[in-house]
Structure formats: structure tokens, C-alpha cells
Amino acid sequence: MPPPILKINRSIIMNSMKKIDHLSLDGHALELFLAVLEEGSVTAAATRLGLTQSAVSHSLNKLRRIAGDPLFAKSGRGIVATAHAQALAAKARALIDEMRSFAGGVSFEPAQAQLSLTIAANDFQRDLLLPRFFGHVSEQVKSLHLRVIPSQSPSPAMLRENRCDLMITPLPPSGVDIVQKRVLSDHYVCYFDPKARTAPAGRSAYLAARHITVVYTDNERLDFDRRLAANGFHRDIAISVPSFSGVPSFLRGTQMLASMPSLLASGVMQGFAHARIPLASGTRTLAELPMFMVWHQRYQKDPAHRWIRNQLETVAETAAGA
């Protein structure tokens, strides 16, 4: 009679599972799990967290044993989360929040800090603020890893689910657990190529011209465009591009106009002329563009997060006065 190999193997597996200690679970492993889940790649997660791929693989194997699930499966050249991993994501975020709350009384020393931040911002606020922010903060901390993701049409879920630490947007999402603060104010102006035309002489000329505007990839229009339409101002939108950086190549050498933030004049719109949008004085507020910093209530008293918010405010003040 052959030896009971199968029974022995099962016994080994059961004994191995019994040895798994749920108390060996740690916050770094949970943060790594969420990074792999969000990035869809072990390599990208390792880069984001400043770890080696072998360290990521080791932690994932530990989590697999604790969870009793493979967590991720190969899909083409990448990986996808299993259904169980998707279900565990919310629990992982909640556990990290509890750990952060537990350690909330710890002081924050910038010179010793190793920060890993995710900030959601569309191209205007990204290009205006975040390069300066990165340079400003990098000079004060031990290390900084910054990940920028598009905010598109901002939603509270991005903050509630910890997909970003901060959001910068002119349209802050609402919620009793969502905190916002205005960091700067800008306004829309009318850009044009001075080699091809002059500024529109009045409202009729402005509305009669062909226009270039931005429509984000989730089909979200600029707030300025929505406000004009809501107030009965209709324009001929000839071209829509997914970001402000796409406007100059279409505008150059044409008779068209582009209504965009004035603070872009020294950046992506350098070389173009701009003028006040010629609408009636009573509609001046249509051209206003506030910018808000937004975060989740869980970070309100966190010393590191509070310090980061202060640095962003400082950078925004500098950018507004530039």
C-alpha cells in the first residue's frame, strides 16, 4: 500500500496555516498592498514607496499567507486584484487610518521626515503649484516622493478611499467629512495670437469668434464654460482639447480665441497676448477662478499633514504674486 502522501501534505498545509499569526500584520504591508492595488504593478508600487521589488514580493507573500488568498493574478503583462483583494481594500484603508489616529500625538520633525504623498490636480493647478511645492518641501525634509494623479471631476471618494492625500481644485467636492481651504484666486482672460489678430473689441466680437477650450477626458467642462452657458452666452467652440497644454498649438497663427486662467500667461501661454473677457460688468464673477486645497477630516489634526498644507499655502501665495 503506497504511503499516504496526500494526507501528509494536507497536514503540513493545515499546520502551516495554524502558524500564521494575524498579529504579524503591519501597516507598512497594508500600505504596500494598497499601492500594488492602485498601481496594478509590483514594479510601480516599489518605485512609489521607494522599495526594492524583492521587498515588495516578500511582503506580498506574507500578506497572502495571512489573508489565505493569492490577492493578485497575472493579466497580460500586468496584474489584477482578486475579488477578495478588492473586498479587503476598504478594510486595509480603515486599519491604516486607525494606526494613524493611534499615533496622532507623535510630533513631526520635517528634517527627519521621509514623505510619500499623492496629490490630485488637473493640469493648471499641477503645473502652477506642484513643481514649486516639490522643490520647496524637498529642501526641508529628508526625502520626498510625490505622485500626481488627475483630479478630473473631483469626488469625495478620492479622499475617503485614500486615493490621494490632498486635492487641489477650483471645484471642491462636498461632504461633512471633507475639509477645504481657498489657497489662491485667479480669473479667466481671453488669449489670442497677436500676430494673427487683435483683442475682441466687445462682447459681440468675443461671442462671434471661434473658440478653443478644454474638456477633460471624463467629459468634464471648465466651470467658466458652464457658467457662460448657464447665463445665456453661446460661443462657437471650434476645438476642444483635454488639457490647457494642448491649446497653444491650435491657437497659434489663427483668428481663434481661448478663455483660460490669467496665471497661465507666464507658463504654457507664454508668447500669446491676452485681454479682459469683454462681458458686461455685472457678469464679472463669471470669470473668477478660486483654487481650493481639499483633504479628508481624518488628517485635520495630523501634524505631518498640517505641515504639508502649510507648505502648499506658502507656495500658492508665491505663485499668485509671481
C-alpha positions in Angstrom: 0.0 0.0 0.0 1.5 3.4 -1.0 2.3 5.9 1.8 -0.4 8.5 2.5 1.5 11.3 0.7 -1.7 13.3 0.1 -2.7 13.1 3.8 0.7 14.2 4.9 0.7 17.2 2.6 -2.7 18.3 3.8 -1.5 18.0 7.4 1.6 20.2 6.6 -0.7 22.8 4.9 -3.1 22.8 7.9 -0.2 23.1 10.4 1.3 25.9 8.3 -2.0 27.8 8.3 -2.3 27.4 12.1 1.1 29.0 12.5 0.0 32.2 10.7 -0.2 35.0 13.3 -2.6 37.8 12.4 -0.7 40.0 14.8 2.2 39.9 12.5 0.2 42.1 10.1 1.8 45.6 10.0 0.9 49.0 8.5 3.7 49.0 6.0 2.4 45.8 4.5 -1.1 47.2 4.2 0.3 50.4 2.6 2.2 48.2 0.1 -0.9 46.1 -0.6 -2.9 49.3 -1.5 0.0 50.6 -3.6 0.1 47.5 -5.7 -3.7 47.5 -5.9 -3.8 51.1 -7.1 -0.8 50.9 -9.5 -1.6 47.5 -10.9 2.1 46.7 -10.9 4.6 45.4 -8.3 7.3 47.5 -10.1 5.3 50.7 -10.0 4.4 50.1 -6.3 8.0 49.5 -5.4 9.0 52.8 -7.2 6.2 54.7 -5.5 7.2 53.5 -2.0 11.0 53.6 -2.6 11.4 49.9 -2.0 13.0 47.1 -3.9 10.9 44.6 -5.9 12.2 41.8 -3.7 11.0 43.6 -0.6 7.5 44.1 -2.2 7.3 40.4 -3.2 8.3 39.3 0.3 5.6 41.5 2.0 3.0 40.3 -0.5 3.8 36.7 0.1 3.4 37.4 3.9 0.0 39.0 3.2 -1.1 36.2 1.0 -0.5 33.7 3.8 -2.3 35.9 6.3 -5.3 36.5 4.0 -5.4 33.0 2.6 -5.8 34.4 -0.9 -3.4 35.0 -3.8 -4.5 38.7 -3.8 -3.3 39.3 -7.3 -3.3 37.3 -10.6 -1.4 37.8 -13.8 -3.4 39.5 -16.6 -1.4 40.1 -19.8 1.7 42.0 -18.9 0.3 43.3 -15.7 -1.6 42.0 -12.7 -5.2 42.4 -11.4 -6.6 42.2 -7.9 -8.7 39.2 -6.9 -12.2 39.7 -5.7 -11.1 39.0 -2.2 -8.3 41.7 -2.5 -10.8 44.2 -3.7 -13.0 43.5 -0.7 -10.0 43.8 1.6 -9.0 47.2 0.3 -11.6 49.2 2.3 -10.6 47.3 5.5 -6.9 48.0 4.8 -7.6 51.7 4.4 -9.6 51.7 7.7 -6.8 49.9 9.5 -4.2 52.4 8.3 -6.5 55.3 9.4 -6.8 53.7 12.9 -3.0 53.3 13.1 -2.6 57.0 12.0 -5.1 58.1 14.7 -3.3 56.0 17.3 -0.1 57.7 16.5 -1.7 61.1 16.2 0.1 62.5 19.2 3.5 62.0 17.7 5.4 65.2 16.9 6.5 65.9 13.4 10.1 66.8 12.6 10.5 67.9 8.9 14.2 67.4 8.8 13.9 63.7 9.7 10.7 63.1 7.6 10.5 60.7 4.7 7.3 61.7 2.9 5.4 59.8 0.3 2.5 62.0 -1.0 -0.2 61.6 -3.6 -1.9 64.8 -4.8 -4.8 65.0 -7.2 -4.7 68.0 -9.5 -5.6 68.8 -13.1 -3.0 70.4 -15.4 -3.5 74.0 -14.5 -3.0 73.7 -10.8 -0.5 70.9 -11.2 1.9 72.9 -13.4 1.3 76.1 -11.5 1.9 74.8 -8.0 3.3 71.3 -7.7 6.8 71.8 -9.2 7.4 74.7 -6.8 5.8 72.7 -4.0 8.1 69.7 -4.6 11.2 72.0 -4.6 10.1 73.9 -1.6 9.3 70.8 0.5 12.3 68.8 -0.7 14.7 71.4 0.8 13.2 70.9 4.2 12.7 67.1 4.6 14.9 64.0 4.4 13.2 62.6 1.4 10.0 63.3 -0.6 8.3 61.0 -3.1 5.4 62.8 -4.9 2.8 61.1 -7.0 0.4 63.4 -9.0 -2.8 62.0 -10.3 -5.5 63.8 -12.3 -8.5 65.0 -10.2 -10.8 65.1 -13.3 -14.2 65.8 -11.9 -13.3 65.8 -8.2 -15.3 63.4 -6.0 -15.3 62.8 -2.2 -14.5 59.1 -2.8 -10.9 60.1 -3.9 -10.3 61.4 -0.3 -12.5 59.0 1.6 -10.8 56.0 0.0 -7.3 57.4 0.5 -6.6 57.6 -3.3 -4.9 60.9 -2.6 -3.6 62.8 0.5 -4.6 66.2 -0.9 -6.6 67.6 -3.8 -6.2 71.0 -5.5 -9.2 72.1 -7.5 -11.5 75.0 -8.3 -14.5 72.7 -7.7 -14.0 71.1 -4.2 -16.2 68.1 -3.6 -18.7 68.4 -0.7 -19.2 66.2 2.4 -19.4 66.5 6.1 -16.0 64.7 6.3 -14.4 66.8 3.6 -12.4 70.0 4.5 -11.5 72.7 2.1 -9.5 76.0 2.2 -9.0 78.6 -0.6 -5.3 78.9 -1.4 -5.4 81.4 -4.3 -7.7 83.3 -6.6 -7.3 83.8 -10.3 -9.6 84.8 -13.2 -10.1 83.9 -16.8 -8.8 86.1 -19.6 -9.1 86.0 -23.4 -5.9 84.7 -25.1 -5.1 85.3 -28.8 -2.2 85.3 -31.2 -1.1 89.0 -31.6 0.5 88.2 -35.0 -2.9 87.0 -36.4 -5.5 89.3 -34.8 -6.2 91.9 -32.2 -8.2 91.6 -29.0 -12.0 91.3 -29.5 -13.5 94.9 -29.4 -16.5 94.0 -27.4 -19.0 91.3 -26.3 -20.4 90.8 -29.8 -16.9 90.3 -31.3 -15.9 87.9 -28.5 -19.1 85.8 -28.8 -18.9 85.7 -32.6 -15.3 84.4 -32.8 -14.4 80.8 -32.9 -13.0 79.4 -29.7 -10.7 76.8 -28.3 -11.5 75.3 -24.9 -10.7 72.4 -22.6 -12.9 69.4 -22.0 -11.3 66.8 -19.7 -11.3 63.1 -20.6 -14.2 62.4 -18.3 -16.2 64.9 -20.4 -16.0 67.5 -17.6 -16.1 71.1 -19.0 -14.4 74.1 -17.5 -16.5 75.8 -14.8 -16.2 79.1 -16.8 -17.7 77.4 -19.9 -20.6 76.0 -17.9 -21.3 79.4 -16.2 -21.3 81.2 -19.6 -23.8 78.7 -21.0 -26.0 78.9 -17.9 -26.1 82.7 -18.3 -27.2 82.5 -21.9 -23.8 83.3 -23.6 -23.3 80.9 -26.5 -20.0 80.6 -28.4 -18.7 78.7 -31.4 -16.4 76.1 -29.8 -14.3 75.0 -32.8 -11.8 72.9 -30.9 -11.8 71.0 -27.5 -8.6 69.6 -26.1 -8.1 67.5 -22.9 -5.7 69.9 -21.2 -4.6 73.5 -21.2 -1.2 72.5 -22.6 -3.0 71.4 -25.8 -4.3 74.9 -26.6 -1.2 76.8 -27.9 -0.5 74.7 -30.9 -4.1 75.1 -32.1 -4.3 78.8 -31.3 -1.0 79.9 -32.8 -1.4 81.6 -36.2 -5.2 81.6 -36.1 -8.1 84.1 -35.6 -9.4 82.0 -32.7 -9.7 82.9 -29.0 -9.1 80.8 -25.9 -10.5 81.8 -22.5 -8.1 80.5 -19.8 -6.7 81.4 -16.4 -4.5 84.5 -16.3 -1.8 82.8 -14.4 -1.0 80.6 -17.5 0.4 83.8 -19.2 3.9 83.2 -17.9 3.7 79.4 -18.5 2.0 77.4 -21.2 0.5 80.6 -22.8 3.8 82.5 -23.0 4.1 84.4 -26.2 0.4 84.9 -26.6 -1.4 88.2 -25.8 -4.4 88.3 -23.5 -7.1 90.8 -22.6 -10.1 91.1 -20.3 -13.0 89.0 -21.4 -15.4 91.7 -22.8 -18.6 90.8 -20.9 -20.9 93.2 -19.1 -19.6 94.4 -15.7 -22.4 92.6 -13.9 -21.1 89.2 -15.2 -17.5 89.8 -13.9 -17.9 87.0 -11.4 -18.3 84.5 -14.3 -14.5 84.9 -15.0 -13.5 84.4 -11.3 -11.4 81.3 -10.6 -10.8 80.3 -7.0 -8.5 77.4 -6.1 -9.0 75.2 -3.1 -6.9 72.8 -1.2 -9.1 69.8 -0.1 -8.5 67.0 2.4 -10.3 64.4 4.5 -11.3 65.1 8.1 -9.1 62.2 9.2 -6.0 64.3 8.5 -7.3 67.5 10.1 -5.0 67.2 13.2 -2.3 65.1 11.8 0.9 67.1 12.4 2.7 65.9 9.2 -0.4 66.6 7.1 -0.9 70.0 8.7 2.7 70.9 8.0 2.3 69.9 4.3 -0.8 72.0 4.0 1.0 75.0 5.3 3.8 74.5 2.8 1.3 74.3 0.0 -0.3 77.6 1.2 3.1 79.3 1.2 3.8 78.1 -2.4 0.3 79.2 -3.6 0.9 82.7 -2.2 4.2 82.9 -4.1 2.6 81.7 -7.3 -0.3 84.1 -7.1 2.1 87.0 -6.7 4.5 85.9 -9.4 
